[in-house]
Amino acid sequence: LRAKLLARPEARTAEAQRFLCDANLVRYLTKFSSGGKCRSVDEAEEMLRDTLKWRAIHLDGRNLNVSPAMIANPTACSFMAVGVDPAGRPVVYGCPARASSSDVEETMTHVAYGLERVMPAGGPRQTWVWIADFHGFGAKHINIPLAVKMAKVFKAHYRERMHALYLVDPPKTLDAMLKVVQPLATQNTLSKVRTVKGPAEFEALVQNLLPGDALGSGWLRAVYQLPGAPGSLPPLPPNWHPHFGRVLACPTAAALAPTNAPR
C-alpha cells in the first residue's frame, strides 16, 4: 500500500510521507464497521489519496500556531488541549456555548489545527480524548451543518483517532444534532461515546483522565463552575497557548509552542 501511494504525486511531499506511518496505513486498511476485517489495498489507497489531498489543501504548510478564527475574534472557538491521560492520549476540552462563532469552515479549521498540534503526523500519539461540555447549550447552538462537517471529516480523514467522547451534561436540545450525526458515524465510533451527568460524575471523569495533574484537572474543575457563554473561561495557566490551550510536549511538535502567538 505504501509503495503504491508513494508513486502518486500527492504522496511525494514530506508532510504526506510523515502521515503515511504504519499506524495510519493499518487504520485505512481496516474495516472497523465490519468487525475489523481487512479492506482491499485498492480501496484503502483511494481513501488515503483523498485524505492526502484534503491535508494538502487544509493543513500542509499552514501555520498551526495560529487559529485564523481567533485572530479576528478571541472567543470564536472552544477546542483546547488540557492534558494527557494515563495512557498518553491528549485530552481536549470543548464547549459549543463558549464559542461565539457558528461558521462551519473556520470552526473546522480550528479543530483540525488543534488535533494536528496534539497528534502531529507520524508522531507517537495516535488517539485522543474529547470532553464536550454542554453547559449553556440551547436551541441557538444547534448547528447541523457544523455537526455534519465534523462527522464527515473525522470519519474520512481522522479515521478511528478518537479514543473516547464524553458528553458532559447534554441537554435534550442536543438530540436533534445527534440524530443527524449518528448515521454518519461507524458503530465503532458510536461505542466510544459516553455521557457524564452532574458534578460527581464530572469529578470522577477528571480524576480518571488527569490523575496527579493539578494544572489540567484544576482548570477543568474551574471551567465546570462557570456559565456556558463566549469568553466564560478560567484564566489560562502560564505557557498555555491562547488559541489551543495546553502545549503538550511531543518529539515532532517542537514548532508548536506558544512563542509569539497572537493574543
N, C-alpha and C positions, 0 to 999 in steps of 0.2 A: 504493500500500500504506500509506504513512504517513497519507494523508488518511482512508482507511477506518478505520485504527486510532485516530486522534485523535477520531473520532466516538464511540468507545466509552468508557464511564465509567472503565474500568480504565487508560486511557491518558492521563487528564487531570491526573495528578499531575506535579509537577516531576521526581520520580525516574523515572517512566515515560518522560517526554519526553526526558530525558537518555539513557536506554537506547536509544531509537529513533533512533540515529545511522545514517548511511548504511552503515557497515561492518556493523552488526547486521542491517539490512534485507536487505543482499545475502546475508549468511550464511543467513538463513532462506528466501530465495528460491532458493537454490542446492541442488540435489540432489547432494551430494558423493559419495553412494554410486552415482550414475549418471553418473560422468564429468563432473560439473559442469553438468549440464543444469538448466534453469530450471523450478521448480515453479510451479503456478498461484498467483495473488495470493490467492485464497480460502484455499488450503491454508496458505500462509505466514502469512496473517492469523490463522488458527485456532491455529497453533503459537505465534505471538508472543503472542496473548492468553493462552494457557496459561502462557507464561513470565512475562508481566506479573503474572498472578495469583499465581504462585509467588513472585515477587520481593516482591509486596505483603505476603505472609504471612511470609516468612522474612528479608527484607532491608530493605525500605523503612522508614525511621525508626528503625532499630536502631542501637545504639552499636557501631560497628565497631572501636572502640578497646579493646574488652574481649572476651575469649573466655569465655563463661559456664562452659564445662567447666573451664578452667584457673584460674578464680577459686576453685573448690572444691578443685581438685587440680592443682598446678603441673606435674605430669608427665603429665596426662591425654592430651594430643595432641602429635603431632610433625609439624608442617607449617609451615615458616617461610621467608621470603624471605632470600636470601643475597647477591643482587647482580643485575646486569643484563648480559646478553650483548652482544657487539659490535653486534648489530642492534637493541639497545634493548629486548629482551624480558626481563621479570623471570624470574629463576631461583629456583625454590623447592625446598627440601630437605625430605624426609620420611622417617621410618623407623618402620615399624609396631612393631618390637620396643622402640623407645624410648618408645612411648605406653602408658601404664598402663590407659587406658580402652578398652573394646571396645563402648561404647554407640554405636549407629548414628547416632541423631539428633544427639547432642552433637558427635560427630566430624564429621558432615557440616556442621553449623553452623560449626564452627571452620574447616573447609576453605573454605566459601563466604565467610566473613568475610575469610579470608586472601586469597582471589582478588580480592574486591572492593577490598581495600586496595591491591593491586599493579596492578589494572586497573579503576580507577573507571569507572562507567557514563559513556559519552560521551567518555572521555578518549582520549589518543593511543595508549595501549598496548592492543593487540588480541589478542595471543597471549602464551603463557608457556611456560616450560621446566620440567619436573618431574624432579628427581633422586630416585628412590625407592631408598633404601638398605635392603638386606635382611640386614644384619649382625644376627645373633641370632635370625633368623626361624625359627620351628619350628612344629610342629603346633598348639600352643596359640594361635598368632597367626592361624590360618586363620579368617577372618571372612567367610563367604559373604554374609550379609545386608548387611554394610557394602560389600563389593565390588560387589554388585548395585546398591545405592542410589547409590553414586558413579557407576557407569557410566551409570545412567539419568539422573541429574541433569546430568552432563556432556553427555550426548547431547541432552537436551531443552532445557536452559537455558544451557549454555555451549558452544553449537554450534561445533565446529572452533576453539575458542580455544586448545587445547593444540598448541604447535608441535612438541614432542618429549617423549617419556617415556623416561628412561634407567633401566633396571633394574640396580642395582648388586649384583653377586654374588648373583643369585637362586638359591635352593636348589630341589631337586626338590619339596620340600613346597609350593612356590608353584603347582605345576602344577594342583592341584585348583581353586584360585580362578581361574586363567587360563582353564581350560576352561569355567567358568560365565560369565565376563565376555566372552570373545571373541565369542559370538553376539550380544551386546547392542551391540557397537561396529560402526561402519562400517568398511569396508575401508580407507578413507582414514585413519581414526584408527589402525587396527592397523599401517598402514605407517609410523607415526611412532614406534613402539616399538623401542628398541634395547637390547641387552644389553651391560653393561660388566663384565668379569671380571678381577679381580686388581689389585694396586697400580699396575702400569704403565699399564693401560688407564684406571684411575680418574685417575691423574695427567694423562694426555693429555686426558681429559674436562675436568678442572678448567682446564687451560691453554687449552683451546679455548673454554670458556664464559666464563671470567673472566680473560682476559689483562690483565696490568697491575693487577689488583685485588688488592692484597696482603691486604686485610681479609677479603673474601669467600673468596678461594682459600685463605688461611691457615686460616680456620675450617673449611672443608671438609676440608682435609688433616688437621687435628687431630681432627675427629669420626670420620674414617675409621680412625683408630688406636684408637679406644675401643670397648669391647664394646657390643653392641646390647642395652641394658637401659633401663628407665624411669629418667630423670634422668641418664643417662650421656651428658653433653654437655660440650663445652668451655665455659668462661665466655663469656657474650655480650659482644661489644665494647661500648664506651660508645655510648649513644644507640640501641642496638638495642632493639626492643620485646620485653618479656619473654614475650609470648604469640606474636607473629607475626614475630619476627626483624627483619631489616634494614628500616628505613624508607626506601622508595625515593621520591625526590623526583618529584612529578608535579603538573602545573598544577592538577588538580582534586582533589588529595588533601591539601590543607593541614590538614584537620582530623584527619588520621590519625597525627599524631606521637605519641610515647610519653609525652608530658607527662601526669602524674597517672594513668598506667595502673597498676592494681593489680598488685602483685608477689606 
